[in-house]
Amino acid sequence: MKDNRIICDLSKVQWARFGYRNQHGNFRNIKPKIPTVHNQVFATSDRVFGMSGLSMLDYAMQNHLLDIWTPEVRFKVTANCTLTYVGDKAVSLYKAFCERQFNKKK
């Protein structure tokens, strides 16, 4: 369930998974640094066959094929429930979760 309005108690979270999801539903742990189309990396400098002087990147931009990667975090909470947050809310909640888990004082 994707709803950024649900409040999550971070003490009830069993595990969290952070990554990036594109508009086609593909998931990656790390955001790609180079352009992708349908989660596939391509050589941006190559030319498109049959079109004079048009590079692959220009073709992908012209036809709106480039992937848009949005941050997503999935929290597994008690009672076998999973909460999914996207966007800036996902980044802030995952940061808070990591601080809670790894910066505990003894």
Residue pairs with C-beta under 8 A, 6 or more apart in sequence:
1 82
1 83
1 84
2 84
2 85
2 86
3 83
4 85
4 86
4 87
4 89
6 83
8 75
8 77
8 83
8 85
8 93
9 77
10 93
10 96
10 97
10 100
11 100
12 77
12 78
13 75
13 76
13 77
13 97
14 76
14 77
14 78
15 75
15 76
16 73
16 74
16 75
16 76
16 94
16 97
17 73
17 74
18 29
18 71
18 72
18 73
18 90
18 94
19 27
19 28
19 29
19 30
19 71
19 72
20 27
20 28
20 29
20 30
20 31
20 69
20 70
20 71
20 72
21 27
21 28
21 69
21 70
21 72
21 86
22 36
22 39
22 67
22 68
22 69
22 70
23 67
23 68
24 38
24 39
24 67
26 38
26 39
26 67
27 72
28 39
28 69
31 69
31 71
32 41
32 67
32 69
34 41
34 44
35 41
35 42
35 44
35 57
35 60
35 66
35 67
36 42
36 66
36 67
37 60
37 65
37 66
37 67
38 65
38 67
39 67
42 56
42 60
43 56
44 55
44 56
44 57
45 55
45 56
45 57
46 55
46 56
47 53
47 54
47 55
47 56
48 54
48 55
48 56
48 59
51 59
54 62
59 65
60 66
70 86
70 87
71 86
71 87
71 88
71 90
71 91
72 84
72 85
72 86
72 90
73 84
73 85
73 90
73 91
73 93
73 94
73 97
74 82
74 83
74 84
75 82
75 83
75 84
75 85
75 93
75 97
76 82
77 83
85 93
